[in-house]
Amino acid sequence: MSDPHPAAGPEAAAFLDHYEKVRGRTSRVVDCIPADRLEWTWREGKFSLGDLVRHIGAIERYMYAENVQGKPSRYPGHGRDLADGLESVRAFFDRTHAESVAIFRNLSDADFAAKSVTPAGAPISTRKWLRALVEHEIHHRGQIYLYLSMLDIPTPPIYGLTSEEVRARSVE
């Protein structure tokens, strides 16, 4: 099987392979958001569904991808000024991801071992910083699942089976 990220060092290639699978699962739940519910939130002042999608894209590109290049965060927030409307929000989400992956793809194994500096000023190995990126996305993906559940909007199971299907296939 050929490397899906040929310019990447082995560690970057392994990271990108894993991260693209995580992003695929996030994309599938983002696809469930109806246009008329994009800016819905469970309470005033809390992230809307659109805010969550914009936040995932913006933080990936303008914080994590900047920091791994030795640059400070340029995180612009998650507001509608970044993208408004379902089609625009999805395009922003996809564009910022493509830009980030292009940056991550250029990291060498030495870059993964080197330190990135977080917005809080803490030095952390780039490999740990990028693991935090994945954890951050998964956290917000869970919020999207919860919001959609609160709205009675069906969502896909994360790994192909629902918990009920896993239980039915399990041995007592």
BELURCOR-V411381 format. One record per residue. RES is the residue in one small letter. PHI is phi in degrees with one decimal (999 if undefined). OMEGA is omega in whole degrees, -180 to 180 (none if undefined). Layout:
((RES PHI OMEGA) (RES PHI OMEGA))
This chain:
((m 999 -179) (s -82.3 180) (d -68.1 -180) (p -71.3 -179) (h -130.2 -170) (p -61.6 -179) (a -82.0 -176) (a -78.1 168) (g -68.1 -178) (p -55.6 180) (e -69.7 177) (a -63.7 180) (a -62.5 179) (a -65.0 178) (f -59.9 -177) (l -64.1 177) (d -59.8 179) (h -65.0 -176) (y -64.7 178) (e -65.3 176) (k -68.6 176) (v -60.7 -179) (r -63.5 178) (g -60.3 178) (r -67.6 177) (t -65.0 -180) (s -59.1 -179) (r -64.1 178) (v -78.8 175) (v -60.4 179) (d -61.0 -178) (c -85.0 -177) (i -74.7 177) (p -75.0 -179) (a -55.5 -177) (d -77.4 178) (r -117.2 -175) (l -54.9 -177) (e -101.4 177) (w -72.3 171) (t -139.3 -178) (w -77.0 179) (r -157.8 178) (e -51.3 179) (g 89.6 178) (k -101.0 178) (f -54.1 169) (s -87.3 174) (l -57.4 178) (g -61.9 177) (d -58.8 -179) (l -62.1 -180) (v -66.8 178) (r -62.5 -180) (h -63.0 179) (i -56.6 -180) (g -66.9 -176) (a -69.6 -178) (i -69.3 178) (e -59.7 -173) (r -76.6 -169) (y -95.1 173) (m -115.7 -175) (y -59.8 -177) (a -67.2 175) (e -71.0 -177) (n -60.2 -179) (v -70.1 175) (q -94.5 -179) (g 80.8 -178) (k -107.3 177) (p -74.0 177) (s -61.9 174) (r -123.1 -176) (y -56.1 -176) (p -92.6 -174) (g 94.3 -174) (h -136.6 -174) (g -77.1 -178) (r -66.6 176) (d -63.5 178) (l -76.1 -179) (a -168.5 -178) (d -128.6 -177) (g 95.8 -173) (l -57.8 -179) (e -62.9 180) (s -67.7 179) (v -63.7 179) (r -64.3 178) (a -63.8 177) (f -62.8 179) (f -56.6 -179) (d -72.1 -179) (r -65.7 -179) (t -64.5 177) (h -67.0 179) (a -60.2 178) (e -64.3 180) (s -65.2 180) (v -60.6 177) (a -60.1 177) (i -69.6 -179) (f -62.1 -179) (r -61.6 -179) (n -85.3 180) (l -77.9 175) (s -89.0 175) (d -62.2 176) (a -63.7 177) (d -62.8 179) (f -65.1 179) (a -81.8 -178) (a -70.1 -179) (k -90.6 166) (s -107.9 178) (v -110.4 -179) (t -74.0 176) (p -58.2 177) (a -79.5 179) (g 88.5 -179) (a -88.0 174) (p -76.4 -179) (i -148.0 179) (s -60.8 -180) (t -58.5 179) (r -61.8 178) (k -70.4 179) (w -63.8 179) (l -73.8 172) (r -65.4 176) (a -64.5 176) (l -57.7 -179) (v -62.9 180) (e -61.9 179) (h -60.8 180) (e -62.7 -179) (i -62.3 177) (h -57.0 -178) (h -71.7 174) (r -61.6 177) (g -61.1 177) (q -64.5 179) (i -62.2 177) (y -58.1 -179) (l -63.6 179) (y -58.0 -179) (l -64.4 176) (s -63.2 178) (m -61.5 -180) (l -93.5 -177) (d 58.5 178) (i -100.2 -178) (p -62.8 178) (t -130.6 179) (p -77.3 173) (p -64.3 -175) (i -63.9 -175) (y -116.0 174) (g 104.1 179) (l -125.6 173) (t -78.8 178) (s -62.2 179) (e -65.7 178) (e -68.3 176) (v -63.7 180) (r -62.1 -179) (a -63.0 -179) (r -93.8 -178) (s -87.6 179) (v -92.5 179) (e -77.4 none))
